[in-house]
């Protein structure tokens, strides 16, 4: 079984700190895996190439003494968010 032909999965990261404006699409600068070619590294948009159940894991890190808020949307409809605020920490 060739996973590259049957599996849809992507793993991507942002390698350095970024300040993004509100409502910006996060475009990952390093894509490690993109089985099924669902993630578009130019636009930051994932499009499911086939029907199924999809699971997303999201991790964020704020600036020192800062705040981080990232929302996940499905077809421009809010689904969930990740929020973090740190005092004397990241």
VENSUL-V740638 format. One line per field, one symbol per residue. ss: DSSP state (A for helix, B for strand, O for the rest). psi: psi as a letter, one per 30 degrees, with the letter a starting at -180 (. if undefined). burial: 1 if it has 16 or more other C-alpha atoms within 10 Angstrom, else 0. A space follows every 10 residues. Layout:
ss: ???
psi: ???
burial: ???
This chain:
ss: OOAAAAOOBB BBBOOOOOOO OOOOOOOOOB BBBBBOOOBB OOOOBBOOOO OOOOOOOOOO OOOOOOBBBB BBBBOOBBBB BBBBBOOOOO
psi: kjefffkjkk kllkflkkjk lkgkkkjkfj jekhkfhfkj fefgkkkjfl kakkkkkkkl kllkgakkkk kkkjhgkkel lkkkkkkha.
burial: 0000000111 0000000000 0000001100 0001111110 1000000000 0000000000 1110000001 0000000000 0000100000
